[in-house]
Amino acid sequence: MIDLIHHAVDSGITFLDTSDIYGPHTNEILLGKALKGIRDRVQLATKFGVYFEGGNGNIRGDPAYVRAACEGSLKRLDVDCIDLYYQHRIDTRVPIEVTLEWSLWSRDVEEEIIPTCRSGQPPCIENSVLP
């Protein structure tokens, strides 16, 4: 499978998309191994929000879960950053603004949030919903 991924990238594929639920976890581990030496040639996406517990599928979108899921994906993928991290399934018990879905269609957050993130300073947002 690693050879196949390398062949795909060598053939011009530049976007690789996975999820922590695929396997579960084994696809991220495989992709992490395949990305050694070629990470800079692709945009990497992975998803969160679905997990299995006791044989049942569950959906979560609370900030603590999102942070833990992201940290797990970074570790399994063995990368420092994920280019696109998005919600696989929406947790209807948690308002989307709490889960913090950043839509490419609505980019108004870029004017204030992104410069704050780049500055390295904590945001001065009362009642922040950032996970």
CYANA upper distance limits for C-alpha pairs under 8 A (distance plus 0.5 A):
  1 MET  CA      5 ILE  CA      6.72
  1 MET  CA     30 LEU  CA      8.45
  2 ILE  CA      6 HIS  CA      6.68
  2 ILE  CA     30 LEU  CA      7.75
  2 ILE  CA     31 LEU  CA      8.03
  2 ILE  CA     33 LYS  CA      7.89
  2 ILE  CA     34 ALA  CA      5.52
  3 ASP  CA      7 HIS  CA      6.54
  3 ASP  CA     34 ALA  CA      8.33
  4 LEU  CA      8 ALA  CA      6.66
  5 ILE  CA      9 VAL  CA      6.80
  5 ILE  CA     34 ALA  CA      7.18
  6 HIS  CA     10 ASP  CA      6.52
  6 HIS  CA     34 ALA  CA      7.49
  7 HIS  CA     11 SER  CA      6.50
  8 ALA  CA     12 GLY  CA      7.02
  8 ALA  CA     13 ILE  CA      5.94
  9 VAL  CA     13 ILE  CA      5.12
  9 VAL  CA     14 THR  CA      6.69
  9 VAL  CA     41 ARG  CA      8.06
  9 VAL  CA     42 VAL  CA      8.06
 13 ILE  CA     42 VAL  CA      8.11
 14 THR  CA     41 ARG  CA      7.01
 14 THR  CA     42 VAL  CA      4.91
 14 THR  CA     43 GLN  CA      6.46
 15 PHE  CA     42 VAL  CA      6.02
 15 PHE  CA     43 GLN  CA      5.29
 15 PHE  CA     44 LEU  CA      6.59
 15 PHE  CA     45 ALA  CA      8.07
 16 LEU  CA     42 VAL  CA      7.35
 16 LEU  CA     43 GLN  CA      6.80
 16 LEU  CA     44 LEU  CA      5.63
 16 LEU  CA     45 ALA  CA      6.62
 17 ASP  CA     44 LEU  CA      6.60
 17 ASP  CA     45 ALA  CA      5.04
 17 ASP  CA     46 THR  CA      6.05
 18 THR  CA     22 TYR  CA      7.63
 18 THR  CA     27 ASN  CA      7.37
 18 THR  CA     28 GLU  CA      7.08
 18 THR  CA     45 ALA  CA      6.73
 18 THR  CA     46 THR  CA      5.15
 18 THR  CA     47 LYS  CA      7.14
 19 SER  CA     25 HIS  CA      8.06
 19 SER  CA     27 ASN  CA      7.89
 19 SER  CA     28 GLU  CA      7.30
 19 SER  CA     45 ALA  CA      8.48
 19 SER  CA     46 THR  CA      5.16
 19 SER  CA     47 LYS  CA      4.98
 19 SER  CA     48 PHE  CA      6.96
 19 SER  CA     88 HIS  CA      8.32
 20 ASP  CA     24 PRO  CA      6.47
 20 ASP  CA     25 HIS  CA      5.36
 20 ASP  CA     26 THR  CA      8.48
 20 ASP  CA     27 ASN  CA      8.00
 20 ASP  CA     28 GLU  CA      6.93
 20 ASP  CA     46 THR  CA      7.57
 20 ASP  CA     47 LYS  CA      6.86
 20 ASP  CA     48 PHE  CA      6.69
 20 ASP  CA     69 ALA  CA      8.26
 20 ASP  CA     73 SER  CA      6.94
 21 ILE  CA     25 HIS  CA      6.39
 21 ILE  CA     48 PHE  CA      8.02
 21 ILE  CA     50 VAL  CA      6.80
 21 ILE  CA     51 TYR  CA      6.65
 22 TYR  CA     26 THR  CA      7.11
 22 TYR  CA     27 ASN  CA      6.13
 22 TYR  CA     28 GLU  CA      8.13
 23 GLY  CA     27 ASN  CA      6.35
 25 HIS  CA     29 ILE  CA      6.97
 25 HIS  CA     76 ARG  CA      7.89
 26 THR  CA     30 LEU  CA      6.65
 27 ASN  CA     31 LEU  CA      6.54
 28 GLU  CA     32 GLY  CA      6.48
 28 GLU  CA     73 SER  CA      7.45
 28 GLU  CA     76 ARG  CA      6.23
 28 GLU  CA     77 LEU  CA      5.78
 29 ILE  CA     33 LYS  CA      6.92
 29 ILE  CA     76 ARG  CA      5.43
 29 ILE  CA     77 LEU  CA      6.04
 29 ILE  CA     78 ASP  CA      8.43
 30 LEU  CA     34 ALA  CA      6.78
 30 LEU  CA     77 LEU  CA      8.32
 31 LEU  CA     35 LEU  CA      6.57
 31 LEU  CA     77 LEU  CA      6.86
 32 GLY  CA     36 LYS  CA      7.44
 32 GLY  CA     76 ARG  CA      7.01
 32 GLY  CA     77 LEU  CA      4.40
 32 GLY  CA     78 ASP  CA      5.94
 32 GLY  CA     79 VAL  CA      7.80
 33 LYS  CA     77 LEU  CA      7.96
 33 LYS  CA     78 ASP  CA      8.32
 34 ALA  CA     38 ILE  CA      8.37
 35 LEU  CA     39 ARG  CA      5.47
 38 ILE  CA     42 VAL  CA      7.84
 43 GLN  CA     83 ASP  CA      6.38
 43 GLN  CA     84 LEU  CA      8.30
 44 LEU  CA     82 ILE  CA      6.23
 44 LEU  CA     83 ASP  CA      5.69
 44 LEU  CA     84 LEU  CA      6.88
 45 ALA  CA     82 ILE  CA      6.63
 45 ALA  CA     83 ASP  CA      6.31
 45 ALA  CA     84 LEU  CA      4.97
 45 ALA  CA     85 TYR  CA      6.23
 45 ALA  CA     86 TYR  CA      8.26
 46 THR  CA     73 SER  CA      8.19
 46 THR  CA     82 ILE  CA      7.82
 46 THR  CA     84 LEU  CA      7.08
 46 THR  CA     85 TYR  CA      5.84
 46 THR  CA     86 TYR  CA      7.15
 47 LYS  CA     85 TYR  CA      6.16
 47 LYS  CA     86 TYR  CA      5.37
 47 LYS  CA     87 GLN  CA      5.91
 47 LYS  CA     88 HIS  CA      5.78
 48 PHE  CA     66 VAL  CA      7.53
 48 PHE  CA     69 ALA  CA      6.88
 48 PHE  CA     70 CYS  CA      7.96
 48 PHE  CA     85 TYR  CA      8.15
 48 PHE  CA     86 TYR  CA      6.92
 48 PHE  CA     87 GLN  CA      5.60
 48 PHE  CA     88 HIS  CA      5.90
 48 PHE  CA     89 ARG  CA      8.19
 49 GLY  CA     59 ILE  CA      5.82
 49 GLY  CA     60 ARG  CA      5.55
 49 GLY  CA     61 GLY  CA      6.34
 49 GLY  CA     66 VAL  CA      7.89
 49 GLY  CA     87 GLN  CA      6.12
 49 GLY  CA     88 HIS  CA      5.92
 49 GLY  CA     89 ARG  CA      6.07
 49 GLY  CA     90 ILE  CA      7.48
 49 GLY  CA     91 ASP  CA      7.92
 50 VAL  CA     57 GLY  CA      7.26
 50 VAL  CA     58 ASN  CA      6.13
 50 VAL  CA     59 ILE  CA      5.15
 50 VAL  CA     60 ARG  CA      7.04
 50 VAL  CA     88 HIS  CA      7.17
 50 VAL  CA     89 ARG  CA      6.99
 51 TYR  CA     57 GLY  CA      6.24
 51 TYR  CA     58 ASN  CA      5.84
 51 TYR  CA     59 ILE  CA      6.95
 51 TYR  CA     60 ARG  CA      8.44
 52 PHE  CA     56 ASN  CA      5.83
 52 PHE  CA     57 GLY  CA      5.02
 52 PHE  CA     58 ASN  CA      6.44
 53 GLU  CA     57 GLY  CA      7.07
 53 GLU  CA     58 ASN  CA      7.68
 59 ILE  CA     89 ARG  CA      7.15
 59 ILE  CA     90 ILE  CA      7.66
 59 ILE  CA     91 ASP  CA      6.15
 60 ARG  CA     65 TYR  CA      7.26
 60 ARG  CA     66 VAL  CA      8.38
 60 ARG  CA     90 ILE  CA      8.02
 60 ARG  CA     91 ASP  CA      5.77
 61 GLY  CA     65 TYR  CA      6.98
 61 GLY  CA     66 VAL  CA      6.65
 61 GLY  CA     87 GLN  CA      8.37
 61 GLY  CA     90 ILE  CA      7.26
 61 GLY  CA     91 ASP  CA      5.66
 61 GLY  CA     94 VAL  CA      6.79
 61 GLY  CA     99 THR  CA      5.96
 62 ASP  CA     66 VAL  CA      6.73
 62 ASP  CA     94 VAL  CA      6.82
 62 ASP  CA     98 VAL  CA      7.52
 62 ASP  CA     99 THR  CA      6.28
 62 ASP  CA    131 PRO  CA      8.35
 63 PRO  CA     67 ARG  CA      6.61
 63 PRO  CA     98 VAL  CA      7.41
 63 PRO  CA     99 THR  CA      6.34
 63 PRO  CA    130 LEU  CA      7.85
 63 PRO  CA    131 PRO  CA      4.71
 64 ALA  CA     68 ALA  CA      6.72
 64 ALA  CA    131 PRO  CA      7.02
 65 TYR  CA     69 ALA  CA      6.41
 66 VAL  CA     70 CYS  CA      6.55
 66 VAL  CA     99 THR  CA      7.95
 66 VAL  CA    131 PRO  CA      7.52
 67 ARG  CA     71 GLU  CA      6.68
 67 ARG  CA    131 PRO  CA      6.86
 68 ALA  CA     72 GLY  CA      6.62
 69 ALA  CA     73 SER  CA      6.65
 70 CYS  CA     74 LEU  CA      6.65
 70 CYS  CA     85 TYR  CA      8.44
 71 GLU  CA     75 LYS  CA      6.77
 72 GLY  CA     76 ARG  CA      6.64
 73 SER  CA     77 LEU  CA      6.35
 74 LEU  CA     78 ASP  CA      6.24
 74 LEU  CA     79 VAL  CA      6.04
 74 LEU  CA     80 ASP  CA      7.04
 74 LEU  CA     81 CYS  CA      7.34
 74 LEU  CA     82 ILE  CA      7.71
 75 LYS  CA     79 VAL  CA      7.37
 86 TYR  CA    101 GLU  CA      7.78
 87 GLN  CA    101 GLU  CA      8.00
 90 ILE  CA     96 ILE  CA      8.34
 94 VAL  CA     98 VAL  CA      7.06
 94 VAL  CA     99 THR  CA      7.38
 95 PRO  CA     99 THR  CA      7.21
 96 ILE  CA    100 LEU  CA      6.41
 96 ILE  CA    101 GLU  CA      6.85
 97 GLU  CA    101 GLU  CA      7.09
 97 GLU  CA    129 VAL  CA      7.63
 98 VAL  CA    129 VAL  CA      5.77
 98 VAL  CA    130 LEU  CA      7.53
 98 VAL  CA    131 PRO  CA      8.00
 99 THR  CA    129 VAL  CA      8.34
 99 THR  CA    130 LEU  CA      8.33
 99 THR  CA    131 PRO  CA      7.53
100 LEU  CA    129 VAL  CA      7.91
100 LEU  CA    130 LEU  CA      7.24
100 LEU  CA    131 PRO  CA      7.98
102 TRP  CA    106 SER  CA      8.08
102 TRP  CA    107 ARG  CA      8.26
103 SER  CA    107 ARG  CA      7.25
109 VAL  CA    113 ILE  CA      6.00
109 VAL  CA    114 ILE  CA      7.68
110 GLU  CA    114 ILE  CA      5.55
110 GLU  CA    115 PRO  CA      7.92
111 GLU  CA    115 PRO  CA      7.54
112 GLU  CA    116 THR  CA      6.89
113 ILE  CA    117 CYS  CA      6.70
113 ILE  CA    123 PRO  CA      8.41
114 ILE  CA    118 ARG  CA      6.64
115 PRO  CA    119 SER  CA      6.61
116 THR  CA    120 GLY  CA      7.29
116 THR  CA    121 GLN  CA      6.90
116 THR  CA    122 PRO  CA      7.81
116 THR  CA    123 PRO  CA      6.78
117 CYS  CA    121 GLN  CA      7.44
117 CYS  CA    122 PRO  CA      8.11
117 CYS  CA    123 PRO  CA      8.20
